[in-house]
Amino acid sequence: MAEQWYLVTMADEEDAARFLYSCLDRATSFRAYFPDDPHLGGGKDLFSTLSLGVVTEWAGMASCLMVSAPLDFVSRELVKLWLVPNDDRKPLWQYEFLEDDKVFFRVEDFSVHMLLASESEVLDFQRGGIDISMWEPISLEGESGIVAQPFSSQELQELGEALGEPGEDDQEPEE
């Protein structure tokens, strides 16, 4: 069956937790991303010490580590602790669950949940009592035919002025 990405929105915290744990149960490995920012990089020290984990610099953001690991008992329990926020900690900032080296679930910016699933898999969640009424099919591919256009020097100058940045004529001469 064809798979589709879904933007997963949950109104109920219990449904959200059951959904996350269900995705974790399906996963065979994970990747978590830890920027060099204490508000976003919570758990970095713990995840970086997983015995089977691989820690690398992530090319998607400066000063950001990516921890990849298979989900054995220890890593699964650690991930489980960080899935749902509590009074002591925020959830993971950004992470992905993989099944046989294929990403099927990802979370960005703490709360943007995306699931790759077939229609029957989505219906399995519904049959399991999870409200899917707010789930929306999405595309993670760029729109075809859209081409980024560079700014002209005039447009860049106008943008800089609008942002209050000094232009070439406004800069103080160097001594």
C-alpha positions as CSV (number, residue, x, y, z in Angstrom):
1,M,0.0,0.0,0.0
2,A,1.1,3.5,-0.7
3,E,2.4,5.5,2.2
4,Q,1.6,9.1,3.0
5,W,3.1,11.6,5.4
6,Y,0.6,13.0,7.9
7,L,0.8,16.0,10.2
8,V,-0.4,14.5,13.5
9,T,-2.3,16.7,15.8
10,M,-3.8,15.4,19.1
11,A,-6.2,17.2,21.3
12,D,-6.0,14.7,24.1
13,E,-2.7,14.2,26.1
14,E,-3.5,10.6,26.8
15,D,-4.0,9.9,23.1
16,A,-0.8,11.7,22.3
17,A,1.2,9.6,24.8
18,R,-0.3,6.4,23.6
19,F,0.4,7.4,20.0
20,L,4.1,8.2,20.8
21,Y,4.6,5.0,22.7
22,S,3.0,3.1,19.9
23,C,5.5,4.6,17.4
24,L,8.4,3.9,19.8
25,D,7.2,0.2,20.0
26,R,7.4,0.0,16.2
27,A,10.8,1.6,15.9
28,T,14.0,-0.4,15.6
29,S,16.3,2.7,15.9
30,F,16.2,6.4,16.5
31,R,18.0,9.7,15.8
32,A,17.8,12.6,18.2
33,Y,19.2,16.1,17.6
34,F,20.7,18.3,20.2
35,P,21.6,22.0,19.5
36,D,24.1,23.8,21.6
37,D,21.3,25.5,23.5
38,P,20.2,24.4,27.0
39,H,16.6,25.2,26.1
40,L,16.7,22.9,23.1
41,G,19.4,20.4,23.8
42,G,17.9,18.7,26.9
43,G,19.1,15.1,27.4
44,K,22.2,15.5,25.3
45,D,24.5,14.3,28.0
46,L,22.4,11.1,28.7
47,F,21.8,10.3,25.0
48,S,25.5,10.9,24.1
49,T,26.6,8.1,26.5
50,L,24.5,5.3,25.1
51,S,26.8,2.4,24.5
52,L,25.5,1.6,21.0
53,G,25.0,5.2,20.1
54,V,26.8,7.1,17.4
55,V,27.3,10.8,18.0
56,T,28.0,13.1,15.0
57,E,27.8,16.7,14.0
58,W,24.5,17.3,12.2
59,A,24.9,19.2,8.9
60,G,21.4,20.7,9.3
61,M,22.4,23.2,12.0
62,A,25.6,24.7,13.3
63,S,26.8,23.3,16.7
64,C,24.1,20.6,16.7
65,L,24.8,16.9,17.6
66,M,22.9,14.0,16.2
67,V,22.8,10.8,18.3
68,S,21.8,7.6,16.4
69,A,21.3,4.3,18.1
70,P,19.4,1.0,17.8
71,L,16.6,0.7,20.2
72,D,17.7,-1.9,22.7
73,F,16.2,-2.0,26.2
74,V,18.4,0.8,27.6
75,S,18.0,3.2,24.7
76,R,14.2,2.5,24.4
77,E,13.7,3.3,28.1
78,L,15.7,6.5,27.8
79,V,13.7,7.6,24.8
80,K,10.5,6.8,26.6
81,L,11.5,9.1,29.5
82,W,11.9,12.0,27.1
83,L,8.9,11.5,24.9
84,V,6.3,13.2,27.0
85,P,7.0,16.4,29.0
86,N,6.8,16.6,32.7
87,D,7.6,19.1,35.4
88,D,11.3,18.2,35.4
89,R,12.0,18.3,31.7
90,K,10.8,19.2,28.2
91,P,10.4,16.5,25.6
92,L,13.1,16.0,23.0
93,W,13.4,19.0,20.7
94,Q,13.8,17.0,17.4
95,Y,13.9,13.3,16.8
96,E,13.1,10.5,14.4
97,F,12.0,6.9,14.7
98,L,13.2,4.4,12.1
99,E,12.0,1.0,11.2
100,D,14.7,-1.0,9.3
101,D,16.6,2.2,8.4
102,K,13.6,4.0,7.1
103,V,12.3,7.1,8.9
104,F,8.5,6.7,9.6
105,F,8.0,9.2,12.4
106,R,9.6,12.6,13.1
107,V,9.1,15.4,15.6
108,E,10.4,18.9,15.0
109,D,10.4,21.9,17.4
110,F,9.1,19.8,20.3
111,S,5.5,19.5,19.0
112,V,5.3,19.1,15.2
113,H,4.6,15.4,14.8
114,M,4.8,13.8,11.3
115,L,4.0,10.1,10.6
116,L,4.6,8.1,7.4
117,A,1.9,5.5,7.2
118,S,-0.4,3.7,4.8
119,E,-4.2,4.3,5.1
120,S,-4.6,0.9,6.8
121,E,-2.0,1.8,9.4
122,V,-3.8,5.1,10.1
123,L,-7.0,3.2,10.5
124,D,-5.2,0.8,12.9
125,F,-4.5,3.8,15.2
126,Q,-8.2,4.8,15.0
127,R,-9.3,1.2,15.8
128,G,-6.9,1.4,18.8
129,G,-8.9,4.3,20.1
130,I,-6.7,7.2,19.0
131,D,-8.6,10.2,17.5
132,I,-7.2,10.8,14.0
133,S,-9.8,13.4,13.0
134,M,-7.2,16.2,13.1
135,W,-4.5,14.4,11.1
136,E,-3.8,16.0,7.8
137,P,-2.0,14.4,4.8
138,I,1.1,16.5,3.9
139,S,4.0,16.5,1.5
140,L,7.6,16.8,2.6
141,E,8.6,17.3,-1.0
142,G,9.1,20.8,-2.4
143,E,6.4,22.1,-4.6
144,S,7.3,21.4,-8.2
145,G,7.8,24.4,-10.5
146,I,8.7,26.8,-7.7
147,V,12.1,28.3,-8.3
148,A,13.8,30.5,-5.6
149,Q,14.7,33.9,-7.0
150,P,17.7,35.8,-5.7
151,F,17.3,39.2,-4.2
152,S,18.7,42.1,-6.2
153,S,21.2,44.4,-4.5
154,Q,18.4,47.1,-4.4
155,E,16.0,44.6,-2.7
156,L,18.7,43.6,-0.2
157,Q,19.4,47.2,0.7
158,E,15.7,48.0,1.2
159,L,15.3,44.9,3.3
160,G,18.4,45.9,5.4
161,E,16.9,49.4,5.9
162,A,13.6,48.0,6.9
163,L,15.3,45.8,9.5
164,G,17.3,48.8,10.7
165,E,20.7,47.6,9.5
166,P,23.1,50.2,8.3
167,G,23.6,50.3,4.5
168,E,26.9,50.9,2.7
169,D,26.4,54.7,2.8
170,D,25.4,54.6,6.5
171,Q,28.5,52.8,7.9
172,E,31.0,54.7,9.8
173,P,34.4,55.1,8.2
174,E,37.2,52.9,9.7
175,E,40.1,54.7,11.3
